[in-house]
Amino acid sequence: MTLETTLRERANNCCELCGASDDLVAYLLPPENNEEPDNAVLLCSTCRSQIEGQSEWQPAHWRGLSETMWSPVPPVQIMAWRVLKQLDSEPWAQDLLDTLYLDEELLQRAQAGLTEKNEETVVHRDSNGAVLEAGDTVTLIKDLNVKGANFTAKRGTAVRGISLVADNPEHIEGKINGQRIVILTKFVKKN
């Protein structure tokens, strides 16, 4: 019996995340590569394209996770956790994530696949769309009031050796007047 046939039986010919019944395909959970039912879920094309980054995340599509995240099937639980983690800026998704319990082994598997994907997808860009990298020098394009430090970082100030905030593509860190601060990428241009 093929993997897809086994998954179709397990899932009653429905997407294991959203319940759709059209255009179903077996999806291996990254970073797994052996084709076993414990490493795969049955997904529709809409779920798969968002998970693989081929289309933008559509939070409304994932509302059904409130039901499917309670599946007794470990790979479904892992995928539900990963999707909710991707959508954690949505209050409803964060609430679901807070209530979803995964044992230690499943949580480690869920985090392993998500970490790799986030490292690939988080890209920091300046106000002109240029890609920023750690160690770059940027220039402020606007006067910025630095909260808690009682000074204003003036437009045209060079910030050398920036650091990237790993989980937020809109934030970088740099030193101005000897003080390390967080700066929004929309207020800088790369030198």
N, C-alpha and C positions, 0 to 999 in steps of 0.2 A: 504494500500500500504506500502511495506517495505521501510526502509531507502535506501537500495541499489537501489531499483527500482526508487525511487524518484530522487536519484542522477544521475542514468543512463539517465533519461529523461532530467534532467537539463543540463547534460554534453554531450548529444548526443552520449552516449556510448564511450566516449574518456576520457583519463586521464585529469583531470582539470589542471594539471601543465605542462605536456609535450606533450599531444595530442595522446599518444599511445592508441591503441584499444584492446590490449591483456591483459589477466589476471588482470581484474579490480576488485577493492574491496573498500568498504566504509571505510574511515579512520576518526576517531574522533580526533578533535584537542585537544591536551593536554592543559590545565588540565581539559577540559570539560568531562563529563561522561553521559550526557543525549543525547539519540540518536535522534537528530533533524537535519534537513537539514542545519540549520544555524550554526551547530557545527561540520559539516563534509564536507569532499571533497571526490571525487572519484579518486583513485590513481591506477597506474599500479604497478606491483611488483618491477620494477627498482626504481621508485621514493620512494615507501614505504620502501624498504630495506635500502636505503641511509638515509632517514629521521629517521628511527628507529634505526640506528647505526649497522645494521646487515651486511652492506657492506661499503666500503670506499666511500667517496664523489668523484664523477666523475664530475668535473666542466663542461666539454664539454656537458654532458647530459642536463645541466640546461640552456643552451643558449636560449632555447625557452621561458624562463620566460620574455624576453623582450616583448613578445606578451601577454602571459597569466596574467602577473601582472596587466594589465589594465582591467581585468574582473570586471563586475559590482557586482559579487557575493562576499560578505564579507569574507566567510571562504577561498576562493581562494586567495583573496588579503592578508589575514593573513599568509597563508602558503607560498606565494611567498615572503613576507617580511622576514619570518623566514629562508627560504632557502638562500635568498640573504645575510642575516646577517651571516649565517654559512660560506658562500663563500666570505666574504668581503675582504679577502686577494687577491682575483682575481680582477684586475683593472676593467674589464667589469662589474663584479657583484657590485662593489662599486659604479660605475657610475649609474647603474640601481637603486640601493638602494637610491642614492642621489636624483633621479627623482621621485621615488615612494612616493605618498602622501597618508597617512592614517589619517582619522580623529582621534581625541583624544581617543575615546572609542575603535576603532579598534586597534590603536597602543598599548594601554594598554593590550588588549587581546593577541596581537602578542608577546609582551614582556613577559607576564606572562608565556606562554608556553615555550618560549626560555630560560628564566632564569632557570627554573627547569632543563631543559635538560643540559645546560652548567655546572651547579653545579655538575651534575652526571658524565659528560664526561671529564672534565679537570683534568688530572692527571699529577703531577710533578714527574719526575724521574731523578735520578742522572746519572752519567756517566756509572755506572754498571747496570742501569735499576731498582734500588731499589726505591720504592715509597717514596717520601718526604712529610712530613707533617709540618704544622706550628709549630714552637717551636723546631724543630730538630736541631742538631748540625752537620755541614758538614765540610769537610776539602778540601781546594783548591788542585787540582792536577796539577796546572800549575801557573807560575808567571803571574799576570794580571796587566797591566798598567791601573791605575784608572784615567780616563779622568777628568780633571777639579780639581783634588785634588793633583796633582804633587807627587804621590808616587806609588810604585809598591807593590801590595799585593803578598807576597811570597808564593810559593808552600809549602804546609804543614800547612798553617795558618788555625786555627780552627775558624769557624764562628758559634757562638752560637745563639739560639733563632731566626732562620730564619722566614721570612714571605713569603707566596706564592703570586705571582701576579695572581689574580683571572682569568683573561682572556687570559693568556699566559703561557702554560705549560713549556716553555723553560726558564722562568725568575723566580728568587727568589730575595728577598732582605735580606740584613744582614749588620751588623756593622763590619767594619775593621778600626783599628786605630781611633776609635771614630766617624767615618764617615759612614753614611748609604748609601749603594750603591746597584745597581742592578747587579746580577751575573747570568751568563748563567749556566743552570743546567748541561751542558756537561763538565763544568770545576770543578765540585765538586763531592765528594763521601760522602755518609752518614756514620756517625760514629756509 
